[in-house]
Amino acid sequence: AEYHPLKFVNGLAEVVTRKYGVKIFEMSHVLRKELSVNGKIKAQSGGTIKAKEAVILATFTPINRNRRRTSLSAKCK
């Protein structure tokens, strides 16, 4: 069997968006990495990302190796 990362990620994204109502925001640069109690995150564009349960950061850069890219993963209260 051959593993194709792009096909895997695209398939995963399709399932979670269609079946579970997950929303994926690409190129959403976050101004603050801490997640507020109400589940809102301020984006660099001025918009706000609001989460009911959790926020997951996926990046091509190893976390904390590049100071300009940092981790964000938190469970909303």
GUBA-544229 format. One record per atom (N, C-alpha, C, O): y, z, x; residue in one letter; residue number from 1; atom name. Coordinates in steps of 0.001 Angstrom, whole numbers, plus 500000, padded with zeros to 6 digits. Layout:
<nodes>
NODE, Y, Z, X, A, NUM, CA
...
</nodes>
This chain:
<nodes>
NODE, 498811, 500000, 500846, A, 1, N
NODE, 500000, 500000, 500000, A, 1, CA
NODE, 501241, 500000, 500883, A, 1, C
NODE, 501278, 500627, 501942, A, 1, O
NODE, 502240, 499287, 500420, E, 2, N
NODE, 503495, 499205, 501163, E, 2, CA
NODE, 504597, 499875, 500355, E, 2, C
NODE, 504754, 499606, 499164, E, 2, O
NODE, 505352, 500739, 501001, Y, 3, N
NODE, 506443, 501471, 500356, Y, 3, CA
NODE, 507747, 500720, 500577, Y, 3, C
NODE, 508100, 500399, 501712, Y, 3, O
NODE, 508458, 500442, 499501, H, 4, N
NODE, 509743, 499755, 499587, H, 4, CA
NODE, 510812, 500720, 499066, H, 4, C
NODE, 510929, 500898, 497853, H, 4, O
NODE, 511598, 501351, 499956, P, 5, N
NODE, 512556, 502388, 499549, P, 5, CA
NODE, 513553, 501940, 498486, P, 5, C
NODE, 513828, 502696, 497553, P, 5, O
NODE, 514095, 500744, 498600, L, 6, N
NODE, 515092, 500280, 497635, L, 6, CA
NODE, 514482, 500112, 496245, L, 6, C
NODE, 515093, 500492, 495247, L, 6, O
NODE, 513280, 499545, 496182, K, 7, N
NODE, 512615, 499387, 494886, K, 7, CA
NODE, 512293, 500751, 494277, K, 7, C
NODE, 512414, 500941, 493066, K, 7, O
NODE, 511883, 501699, 495120, F, 8, N
NODE, 511579, 503049, 494644, F, 8, CA
NODE, 512820, 503702, 494038, F, 8, C
NODE, 512765, 504231, 492929, F, 8, O
NODE, 513936, 503665, 494764, V, 9, N
NODE, 515174, 504301, 494297, V, 9, CA
NODE, 515693, 503620, 493033, V, 9, C
NODE, 516127, 504297, 492101, V, 9, O
NODE, 515654, 502301, 492994, N, 10, N
NODE, 516102, 501587, 491792, N, 10, CA
NODE, 515234, 501931, 490580, N, 10, C
NODE, 515747, 502117, 489477, N, 10, O
NODE, 513936, 502013, 490788, G, 11, N
NODE, 513031, 502388, 489698, G, 11, CA
NODE, 513264, 503814, 489231, G, 11, C
NODE, 513269, 504085, 488030, G, 11, O
NODE, 513456, 504721, 490171, L, 12, N
NODE, 513739, 506116, 489841, L, 12, CA
NODE, 515045, 506226, 489059, L, 12, C
NODE, 515110, 506936, 488056, L, 12, O
NODE, 516077, 505530, 489511, A, 13, N
NODE, 517374, 505553, 488824, A, 13, CA
NODE, 517247, 505024, 487401, A, 13, C
NODE, 517849, 505570, 486477, A, 13, O
NODE, 516476, 503976, 487226, E, 14, N
NODE, 516299, 503397, 485889, E, 14, CA
NODE, 515611, 504382, 484947, E, 14, C
NODE, 516012, 504522, 483792, E, 14, O
NODE, 514587, 505057, 485435, V, 15, N
NODE, 513850, 506007, 484597, V, 15, CA
NODE, 514722, 507201, 484223, V, 15, C
NODE, 514791, 507565, 483049, V, 15, O
NODE, 515383, 507813, 485190, V, 16, N
NODE, 516151, 509025, 484883, V, 16, CA
NODE, 517369, 508733, 484015, V, 16, C
NODE, 517761, 509574, 483206, V, 16, O
NODE, 517975, 507557, 484168, T, 17, N
NODE, 519125, 507233, 483324, T, 17, CA
NODE, 518695, 506905, 481904, T, 17, C
NODE, 519343, 507328, 480946, T, 17, O
NODE, 517625, 506166, 481762, R, 18, N
NODE, 517174, 505754, 480433, R, 18, CA
NODE, 516468, 506886, 479689, R, 18, C
NODE, 516755, 507133, 478518, R, 18, O
NODE, 515551, 507570, 480361, K, 19, N
NODE, 514718, 508568, 479683, K, 19, CA
NODE, 515382, 509938, 479559, K, 19, C
NODE, 515205, 510627, 478554, K, 19, O
NODE, 516151, 510335, 480584, Y, 20, N
NODE, 516702, 511689, 480604, Y, 20, CA
NODE, 518222, 511749, 480451, Y, 20, C
NODE, 518791, 512840, 480432, Y, 20, O
NODE, 518876, 510619, 480345, G, 21, N
NODE, 520326, 510616, 480151, G, 21, CA
NODE, 521136, 510986, 481382, G, 21, C
NODE, 522313, 511328, 481275, G, 21, O
NODE, 520513, 510917, 482544, V, 22, N
NODE, 521211, 511216, 483799, V, 22, CA
NODE, 522273, 510153, 484043, V, 22, C
NODE, 522063, 508978, 483743, V, 22, O
NODE, 523411, 510565, 484586, K, 23, N
NODE, 524462, 509620, 484952, K, 23, CA
NODE, 524592, 509617, 486465, K, 23, C
NODE, 524620, 510672, 487098, K, 23, O
NODE, 524669, 508435, 487034, I, 24, N
NODE, 524785, 508284, 488479, I, 24, CA
NODE, 526172, 507752, 488796, I, 24, C
NODE, 526594, 506733, 488250, I, 24, O
NODE, 526882, 508448, 489686, F, 25, N
NODE, 528222, 508051, 490101, F, 25, CA
NODE, 528164, 507641, 491565, F, 25, C
NODE, 527954, 508478, 492444, F, 25, O
NODE, 528347, 506363, 491821, E, 26, N
NODE, 528343, 505874, 493194, E, 26, CA
NODE, 529754, 505929, 493765, E, 26, C
NODE, 530738, 505851, 493030, E, 26, O
NODE, 529837, 506062, 495072, M, 27, N
NODE, 531118, 506051, 495782, M, 27, CA
NODE, 532100, 507064, 495192, M, 27, C
NODE, 533296, 506787, 495102, M, 27, O
NODE, 531607, 508224, 494795, S, 28, N
NODE, 532439, 509285, 494226, S, 28, CA
NODE, 532699, 510327, 495300, S, 28, C
NODE, 531925, 511270, 495465, S, 28, O
NODE, 533771, 510153, 496014, H, 29, N
NODE, 534114, 511085, 497085, H, 29, CA
NODE, 534636, 512382, 496476, H, 29, C
NODE, 535565, 512370, 495668, H, 29, O
NODE, 534039, 513487, 496867, V, 30, N
NODE, 534368, 514791, 496299, V, 30, CA
NODE, 535420, 515475, 497161, V, 30, C
NODE, 535310, 515498, 498387, V, 30, O
NODE, 536446, 516034, 496509, L, 31, N
NODE, 537496, 516742, 497232, L, 31, CA
NODE, 537064, 518145, 497622, L, 31, C
NODE, 537345, 518603, 498729, L, 31, O
NODE, 536384, 518822, 496715, R, 32, N
NODE, 535917, 520181, 496983, R, 32, CA
NODE, 534411, 520208, 496805, R, 32, C
NODE, 533882, 519669, 495833, R, 32, O
NODE, 533731, 520830, 497737, K, 33, N
NODE, 532275, 520831, 497640, K, 33, CA
NODE, 531726, 521952, 496775, K, 33, C
NODE, 530555, 521920, 496397, K, 33, O
NODE, 532548, 522943, 496455, E, 34, N
NODE, 532028, 524018, 495617, E, 34, CA
NODE, 532043, 523591, 494154, E, 34, C
NODE, 532960, 522906, 493702, E, 34, O
NODE, 531047, 523994, 493447, L, 35, N
NODE, 530912, 523665, 492035, L, 35, CA
NODE, 531459, 524826, 491229, L, 35, C
NODE, 531078, 525973, 491465, L, 35, O
NODE, 532333, 524557, 490296, S, 36, N
NODE, 532919, 525624, 489492, S, 36, CA
NODE, 531912, 526122, 488458, S, 36, C
NODE, 530895, 525477, 488203, S, 36, O
NODE, 532203, 527255, 487879, V, 37, N
NODE, 531309, 527869, 486901, V, 37, CA
NODE, 531104, 526952, 485696, V, 37, C
NODE, 530024, 526942, 485106, V, 37, O
NODE, 532130, 526182, 485326, N, 38, N
NODE, 532005, 525311, 484157, N, 38, CA
NODE, 531349, 523973, 484486, N, 38, C
NODE, 531252, 523108, 483616, N, 38, O
NODE, 530906, 523791, 485707, G, 39, N
NODE, 530170, 522589, 486080, G, 39, CA
NODE, 531031, 521376, 486339, G, 39, C
NODE, 530548, 520249, 486229, G, 39, O
NODE, 532313, 521572, 486686, K, 40, N
NODE, 533208, 520450, 486956, K, 40, CA
NODE, 533441, 520300, 488455, K, 40, C
NODE, 533560, 521285, 489184, K, 40, O
NODE, 533504, 519049, 488898, I, 41, N
NODE, 533762, 518746, 490300, I, 41, CA
NODE, 534922, 517772, 490351, I, 41, C
NODE, 534933, 516779, 489624, I, 41, O
NODE, 535894, 518045, 491199, K, 42, N
NODE, 537068, 517182, 491328, K, 42, CA
NODE, 536761, 516059, 492310, K, 42, C
NODE, 536350, 516314, 493442, K, 42, O
NODE, 536963, 514814, 491876, A, 43, N
NODE, 536727, 513648, 492725, A, 43, CA
NODE, 538029, 513213, 493387, A, 43, C
NODE, 539116, 513496, 492884, A, 43, O
NODE, 537911, 512532, 494503, Q, 44, N
NODE, 539068, 512076, 495259, Q, 44, CA
NODE, 539942, 511129, 494440, Q, 44, C
NODE, 541157, 511084, 494637, Q, 44, O
NODE, 539348, 510387, 493539, S, 45, N
NODE, 540086, 509424, 492718, S, 45, CA
NODE, 540986, 510101, 491697, S, 45, C
NODE, 541821, 509447, 491071, S, 45, O
NODE, 540819, 511410, 491525, G, 46, N
NODE, 541592, 512143, 490534, G, 46, CA
NODE, 540776, 512464, 489300, G, 46, C
NODE, 541179, 513294, 488485, G, 46, O
NODE, 539638, 511818, 489156, G, 47, N
NODE, 538763, 512081, 488017, G, 47, CA
NODE, 537950, 513345, 488214, G, 47, C
NODE, 537983, 513968, 489275, G, 47, O
NODE, 537228, 513706, 487182, T, 48, N
NODE, 536389, 514900, 487230, T, 48, CA
NODE, 534968, 514529, 486829, T, 48, C
NODE, 534754, 513785, 485872, T, 48, O
NODE, 534009, 515052, 487565, I, 49, N
NODE, 532597, 514888, 487229, I, 49, CA
NODE, 532162, 516207, 486606, I, 49, C
NODE, 532369, 517271, 487188, I, 49, O
NODE, 531564, 516138, 485434, K, 50, N
NODE, 531147, 517341, 484726, K, 50, CA
NODE, 529629, 517328, 484587, K, 50, C
NODE, 529048, 516326, 484171, K, 50, O
NODE, 528993, 518437, 484934, A, 51, N
NODE, 527534, 518527, 484874, A, 51, CA
NODE, 527117, 519682, 483979, A, 51, C
NODE, 527735, 520746, 483994, A, 51, O
NODE, 526058, 519464, 483194, K, 52, N
NODE, 525536, 520527, 482335, K, 52, CA
NODE, 524583, 521440, 483091, K, 52, C
NODE, 524599, 522657, 482903, K, 52, O
NODE, 523748, 520846, 483952, E, 53, N
NODE, 522710, 521633, 484605, E, 53, CA
NODE, 522775, 521629, 486122, E, 53, C
NODE, 522672, 522686, 486745, E, 53, O
NODE, 522943, 520465, 486728, A, 54, N
NODE, 522890, 520407, 488188, A, 54, CA
NODE, 523624, 519184, 488706, A, 54, C
NODE, 523818, 518200, 487992, A, 54, O
NODE, 524027, 519271, 489965, V, 55, N
NODE, 524646, 518159, 490676, V, 55, CA
NODE, 523845, 517951, 491949, V, 55, C
NODE, 523527, 518908, 492654, V, 55, O
NODE, 523522, 516704, 492239, I, 56, N
NODE, 522744, 516384, 493437, I, 56, CA
NODE, 523528, 515399, 494281, I, 56, C
NODE, 524034, 514400, 493772, I, 56, O
NODE, 523627, 515676, 495553, L, 57, N
NODE, 524277, 514759, 496482, L, 57, CA
NODE, 523206, 513981, 497223, L, 57, C
NODE, 522280, 514564, 497786, L, 57, O
NODE, 523334, 512684, 497221, A, 58, N
NODE, 522440, 511818, 497985, A, 58, CA
NODE, 523309, 511033, 498957, A, 58, C
NODE, 524282, 510397, 498552, A, 58, O
NODE, 522962, 511076, 500225, T, 59, N
NODE, 523786, 510426, 501234, T, 59, CA
NODE, 522920, 509757, 502284, T, 59, C
NODE, 521778, 510157, 502511, T, 59, O
NODE, 523466, 508747, 502916, F, 60, N
NODE, 522747, 508069, 503991, F, 60, CA
NODE, 522906, 508811, 505313, F, 60, C
NODE, 522231, 508487, 506290, F, 60, O
NODE, 523784, 509792, 505351, T, 61, N
NODE, 524067, 510545, 506570, T, 61, CA
NODE, 523347, 511888, 506522, T, 61, C
NODE, 523397, 512563, 505494, T, 61, O
NODE, 522680, 512297, 507599, P, 62, N
NODE, 522068, 513628, 507599, P, 62, CA
NODE, 523119, 514697, 507306, P, 62, C
NODE, 524214, 514669, 507868, P, 62, O
NODE, 522791, 515615, 506445, I, 63, N
NODE, 523738, 516627, 506004, I, 63, CA
NODE, 524182, 517496, 507176, I, 63, C
NODE, 523366, 517944, 507982, I, 63, O
NODE, 525487, 517724, 507253, N, 64, N
NODE, 526156, 518546, 508264, N, 64, CA
NODE, 526103, 517960, 509673, N, 64, C
NODE, 526455, 518653, 510628, N, 64, O
NODE, 525680, 516722, 509830, R, 65, N
NODE, 525731, 516071, 511134, R, 65, CA
NODE, 527080, 515389, 511331, R, 65, C
NODE, 527559, 515253, 512456, R, 65, O
NODE, 527672, 514970, 510248, N, 66, N
NODE, 528966, 514305, 510292, N, 66, CA
NODE, 529919, 515163, 509480, N, 66, C
NODE, 529747, 515294, 508269, N, 66, O
NODE, 530915, 515746, 510119, R, 67, N
NODE, 531797, 516708, 509459, R, 67, CA
NODE, 532542, 516101, 508273, R, 67, C
NODE, 532967, 516836, 507381, R, 67, O
NODE, 532710, 514786, 508239, R, 68, N
NODE, 533410, 514161, 507120, R, 68, CA
NODE, 532529, 514039, 505890, R, 68, C
NODE, 533037, 513888, 504779, R, 68, O
NODE, 531244, 514102, 506067, R, 69, N
NODE, 530322, 514049, 504925, R, 69, CA
NODE, 529608, 515393, 504871, R, 69, C
NODE, 529023, 515831, 505862, R, 69, O
NODE, 529657, 516026, 503753, T, 70, N
NODE, 529082, 517361, 503659, T, 70, CA
NODE, 528203, 517479, 502416, T, 70, C
NODE, 528261, 516625, 501532, T, 70, O
NODE, 527417, 518500, 502349, S, 71, N
NODE, 526452, 518616, 501261, S, 71, CA
NODE, 527068, 519200, 499999, S, 71, C
NODE, 528008, 519994, 500049, S, 71, O
NODE, 526527, 518794, 498894, L, 72, N
NODE, 526913, 519342, 497601, L, 72, CA
NODE, 525672, 519370, 496738, L, 72, C
NODE, 525176, 518329, 496308, L, 72, O
NODE, 525180, 520546, 496492, S, 73, N
NODE, 524092, 520689, 495539, S, 73, CA
NODE, 524223, 522082, 494957, S, 73, C
NODE, 524235, 523069, 495691, S, 73, O
NODE, 524319, 522161, 493667, A, 74, N
NODE, 524517, 523457, 493031, A, 74, CA
NODE, 523984, 523421, 491621, A, 74, C
NODE, 523966, 522374, 490974, A, 74, O
NODE, 523558, 524550, 491159, K, 75, N
NODE, 523109, 524682, 489779, K, 75, CA
NODE, 524277, 525238, 488980, K, 75, C
NODE, 524890, 526230, 489373, K, 75, O
NODE, 524578, 524604, 487870, C, 76, N
NODE, 525666, 525068, 487008, C, 76, CA
NODE, 525231, 526338, 486298, C, 76, C
NODE, 524064, 526496, 485942, C, 76, O
NODE, 526175, 527235, 486099, K, 77, N
NODE, 525871, 528501, 485419, K, 77, CA
NODE, 526116, 528374, 483944, K, 77, C
NODE, 525917, 529334, 483200, K, 77, O
</nodes>
